[in-house]
């Protein structure tokens, strides 16, 4: 398909237009039953409509025909082999017209059932400059619902694994100059070496690329049609001249974070320097796509007891060394709460209840607080939760909505309607370590003079000392002891397990600090905090 080709949807079918003249791009099957939603219509030989699962021969033949049509630049033919001709035709046509692919060799792998993996070896050309582009994807062959024909089950990810309904492939001059991101010590940070930084570097480029100098190059990108979402670079044809962007990250800590989250299929971790709020690392697995570490909204379990304990200490209702009740069960407004395996502690201190993560010790004191909204206020006024942080990239800054009765009680132990992510919990941990809230940042404030959130007050010295003593106890002899055993220096920690509806195993949360580094991690369906998230945090802390 030559330069200047455009894709249009005409009367519910796609047309490929060159210089304003259509050339055979209409859906030839539009008059048959099934329409665009079922692909292209049609009968099997002999007039009978097939049913049941597709056969291995049908999978191989359909995949081969589709991949050949796509590779040779025949979007109309490729579209007729899918169950959504309109969307498939437009996407395949744009592969040449928008993405600038001038040549493609697509090689199918060995089918696994109805799925066919394949490798794309393409050449992208823009204004005389060409570059090879290689990647893998897969397709699935299904039987058409109304036609019985074997068809490719259309998804945008067939064309490229990262293509979605809200993105488009485009090759051309970059909207902004590229950036050369470096850590606080001047070491370069790339998405190839640190995959979790990919979405963050894309956003930093969009936000700061124009103001740090540099010259835009030519790139193939995933262009988002959603406001506020950064484009993602897939291939660089010409680099241009990147501008240098200083970040607060630490290459060594980031590398450790990347390795740590790879132990689990879904995990996130963030590390912060407590004395300054500088973010030292952020990592997710999977690394591409949604930045769960900064944008996630989940109950953090007992890691929130750091803030709840601070509230109770400030109100004088507990002391780290004062005896506190820790029964097996506690009831509040008709809602029952219990401890893990229904343990109880008789005649032990509140510090021991904190270290053992006794839920009922916290629930028993709610009436004495006399304010259902007190925890949300403590989290905001002392720990900076929900203050619209200006980190340098988009973040969700935590939320503890006002609740009453049993739902308010659940919040005291990090359950219910509390919403947090690894960044929020790492910041809470950093505040406990430092004694005062320092808003997390990933690029220096003086880069753009953005307003930095400030908490209303610091922790009183006596409260901060007791809180750190309880976290130290948790890290040395409590629920976090095993995970933190190999971490040296002045350290503290808190474990958490968050129950999630319709999820058999709870999410594993862990927060800890050592020296001037704090970190928090969450592992989806990881169980107890010390078992899964704990080792992730320990590995990050040991990289300091």
HELIX and SHEET records of a PDB file:
HELIX    1   1 UNK A   36  UNK A   38  5                                   3    
HELIX    2   2 UNK A   45  UNK A   47  5                                   3    
HELIX    3   3 UNK A   56  UNK A   71  1                                  16    
HELIX    4   4 UNK A   75  UNK A   79  1                                   5    
HELIX    5   5 UNK A   85  UNK A   97  1                                  13    
HELIX    6   6 UNK A  156  UNK A  158  5                                   3    
HELIX    7   7 UNK A  195  UNK A  197  5                                   3    
HELIX    8   8 UNK A  198  UNK A  208  1                                  11    
HELIX    9   9 UNK A  209  UNK A  211  5                                   3    
HELIX   10  10 UNK A  251  UNK A  261  1                                  11    
HELIX   11  11 UNK A  292  UNK A  295  1                                   4    
HELIX   12  12 UNK A  301  UNK A  304  5                                   4    
HELIX   13  13 UNK A  305  UNK A  314  1                                  10    
HELIX   14  14 UNK A  340  UNK A  342  5                                   3    
HELIX   15  15 UNK A  350  UNK A  356  1                                   7    
HELIX   16  16 UNK A  359  UNK A  363  1                                   5    
HELIX   17  17 UNK A  366  UNK A  369  1                                   4    
HELIX   18  18 UNK A  374  UNK A  381  1                                   8    
HELIX   19  19 UNK A  405  UNK A  412  1                                   8    
HELIX   20  20 UNK A  422  UNK A  434  1                                  13    
HELIX   21  21 UNK A  445  UNK A  447  5                                   3    
HELIX   22  22 UNK A  461  UNK A  477  1                                  17    
HELIX   23  23 UNK A  481  UNK A  484  1                                   4    
HELIX   24  24 UNK A  533  UNK A  541  1                                   9    
SHEET    1   A 3 UNK A   5  UNK A  10  0                                        
SHEET    2   A 3 UNK A  13  UNK A  18 -1                                        
SHEET    3   A 3 UNK A  21  UNK A  22 -1                                        
SHEET    1   B 4 UNK A 101  UNK A 108  0                                        
SHEET    2   B 4 UNK A 115  UNK A 126 -1                                        
SHEET    3   B 4 UNK A 129  UNK A 143 -1                                        
SHEET    4   B 4 UNK A 150  UNK A 152 -1                                        
SHEET    1   C 3 UNK A 167  UNK A 173  0                                        
SHEET    2   C 3 UNK A 218  UNK A 224 -1                                        
SHEET    3   C 3 UNK A 232  UNK A 238 -1                                        
SHEET    1   D 2 UNK A 179  UNK A 182  0                                        
SHEET    2   D 2 UNK A 243  UNK A 246  1                                        
SHEET    1   E 5 UNK A 278  UNK A 285  0                                        
SHEET    2   E 5 UNK A 267  UNK A 273 -1                                        
SHEET    3   E 5 UNK A 517  UNK A 523 -1                                        
SHEET    4   E 5 UNK A 507  UNK A 514 -1                                        
SHEET    5   E 5 UNK A 491  UNK A 498 -1                                        
SHEET    1   F 2 UNK A 329  UNK A 332  0                                        
SHEET    2   F 2 UNK A 335  UNK A 338 -1                                        
END                                                                             
